[in-house]
Amino acid sequence: MSTKIQGAVAALSALALLTACTPSSDDPDATRNGANKTAEAAADPVFRVGAITSEAAESASESTPSSQPSDATSSAEPSESVDAATAMPGAGDFGEVTESGDDIDLEAGQRIGISVENADLSDISVTEEAHPRIAHDPGTFFDASGTALEADDDAQAGSSTPSSTESGTADDGSKDAETDTKDTAEVVAAPDESAAWISTYGLVADSEYTVKVTATTANGDEVDLDATITVGDSDGAPMSVRTTLADDQTVGVAAPIMLNFGSTVSKDFRDDVERRLSVKVTDEDGKEREVEGSWGWLYDDPQSRLHFRPKEFWPAHSKVSVDVPLKDVPTGENSVGQNDLTLDFEIGRKQVVKADAKSHRMTVTRDGKTVMDFPASLGAPKSPSYNGTHVVMSKAADYTMTSEQWDYETDVQWAVRIHNNGEFIHAAPWSAGVQGSQNVSHGCINLTTERAKEYYDSAIFGDPVEVTGSQVSLSTNDSDISDWVYSWDEWKKLSALD
């Protein structure tokens, strides 16, 4: 469980005492009558919706998730952990008693707390009205003793698999069930004996949320609560977010989605940022494609960088839509997102370059068919090319190559940059005599002028270039695009989501 929500709501020890108490009297009839009145009161669930501060959530770190519901006795007793109990916010921190139709004012950055007395929570839905597509906040459920409960895996939000909540399909394949599918996707089911819930993520400034709660009484009756949360403005410093890709741009199958922030996003807020992002992939006819992928936070340079790459290369001839709704989203203790961002681009043909330092050849396949097979010269033993998957970054018909390390400045033609460590594919007429038999370059892939021009004309940003046969390999350091240097398991660990 995130450090931002560990045991956050152990506030329930107070609620447990309230629900466990019965009248006391020397008169047995008075006791019986009092018990009857208590039972009658318990028939009406009492909801509270309010704010739980991050400080209160983080202080209650002793509450541990339980995969098994507690029995009737334990659920009516306060938490056995003294430290946890003293760190828990009080029941009043869940706010005043809330009824359907109420409008609640909360502050940006706070977490939503929902509790119920005289019933168990069944499910919760919290929707940000301006951005209904955002994956739901799974939050953490607690029993009446303040112990965190494990939610069903299917109820957790924040999947790294690109998805869309915009549409659904009825059993007959039609779109008639669109609304029902969307509503179902928004609900987070509560484990048994849930008495309270606290959101995982902070509230966004200048926003409105719709809260829908269902609770079930001991008699099996369901009671609903609908309320609205209004969040005021924030005085945090604005932090911009931009992308290097352009709308309607066609890119290669290895192109990552790259987000660059105007400053550093605090690690404590990266999950809040990442979980709001969505990536949708469709084919040329608009039919959604399932593509497994994940966001990864790369090292700050010095600003934060967040990239998305699929597990394998993008499927060729696809369309990708990216939604980055980060305006007013907390990015640090004193900063918020400055802007929302959307991006729609296309994946072109699958063109893959393979250059082998041992065979001294460069081949190009396009949609599975070999279209070029050229003799080449790669990096000399003292200045080798690097094994690994490079990505076409840019190209220039005329380019001046400079190197402080090797002390040269040379004008070249048809230069295609494949890494920002100085590796290019370019024309090198001076090495034409040994291309195909020796490696003599300073790390670049040398071709004749005619062959370099042919390749140059075919290359686009995001094409993969796979180098093999060298004695050194690419590292993940000092690179604008090192996404494919990571194994898939390594890449997933760069996500801020569990």
C-alpha positions, 0 to 999 in steps of 0.5 A: 500500500502506498505510503500516502495511504498506509493505515490512513483511516484508522479513524474507525476505532471511534466509530467502532465504539459508537456502534458497539455501545448499548444503554446501561441501566439497573432495570432489565426492561430499560436495558431491553427498551434501550437496545430496541431503540438502538436497533431501530436507529441502526436501520438507517445508515449514517454517512459522513464525507469529508477530508483526510489530510495527507499528514493524517493519512501518513501518520497512521502507518501501523494499520495493516491490510487484512485479506480476511474480514474480521469477525463480529467481535473484532469488528466492534473493537478498536484496533489492537495497535496503540500506536496506530490508534493514537495516530488515527484521525478521529471520526469527525475528520470524515466530516459532518453527516452527509445526505444525498444532494449535499455539496461539500467544499474541500481543499486541493491536495486533501484526500476524500474520506467516506464512512458509514455507521449502521451498515457496510459499504458495498461500492463507491464511485468518485468521478471528476466531472471535467475528466470522466475518463480518468481511471478510478481512485481505488482508495483503501477500505477499512473495517470498523476497527480501523484495519485496512482491507484488501480490495478485489484485484479487479477493483483496482485502478491504475492499470498500465495497459492502455484502455478507454472508458469512452465506449462499451459493447452490448452482448449483441456487439452493438453500442447500446450498452455504452452507458451501462458499461461506463457506469460499471467501470467507474464503481469500486467494489468494497470488501466485506465488512467495510466501514470506511474508505479513503482515497489514494490520490489528492483532490485537484484544484478548481474541480468538481467531483461526484460521489456515489456510495451504496451501503448495505444494512444488516437486513440486506437493504441497499441505501444510496448516497449521492453528493458533490465535492467542490474543490477551490483554487490552489496557490501552487506554482504552475508547472508546464508539461509538453511533448516532443511529438506533434498531432497527426505526426507519423512515427516508427514502431519504437517511438515512445510517448515523451512528456517533459515537465517544466520542473521536477515532479516530487516522487510523492506526487508521481502516482497522482500524476501518472494514474490520470494519463490514458493511452488508446490505440486503434487500427486504421478503421478505428477499432480498438487494439489491445496493447500492453504498455507502461509509463516510466519515470526516467532520471531527471535531466534536470526536469522530470521526464515521463515516457510511455512505451509498449511491451513490444513495438507498436503495431504498425498502421495504428492510431494513438490518442493520449490524454494528459489532464494535469491542469491544477493537479498537485505535482509537489507540495507547492506546485500544480500542473499548468496545462492539460495536453492531448496528442493524436499521432499515427504509427506508420509502417514497421521499418527495422534496421539491423546493423551487425559489426561482425558481418559489416552489413546493414539490412532494412526490413519494412513490414517483414520484407527486406528492402535494403541490404548494404555493406557498412562500416561500424565503429572501430575497436577503439571507438566501437558502435554500441549494441542495443536498440537505438531509435531514429531521433532526427535527420539532416541532409547536411550535418557537421559532425564534431567530437571533442573526444576524437578531435575532429570536425567533418561535414557529412551528408544524409545524416540520421541520428540514432542516439544522442551519444553521437551515433548516426547512420550517414554517408562516408565516401572516404570509407567506401573501400572497406565498407562490408569488410572493416569497421573504421568509424568513430561509432557511426554506421558508414554507408556510401553516399548513394546508399545513405541517401536511399536509407535517409529518404525512408527513415522517420522518427521512432524507427528502431535500429538494432546494433549487434556484434560489438563488444560494448552495449548501450546503457540507460544513462545519458540518453534522451531515448533509452526506453528499449535498453530496459528489459520489460520487467525493468521498465515496469519498475519505473512506473509510480503505480503499484 
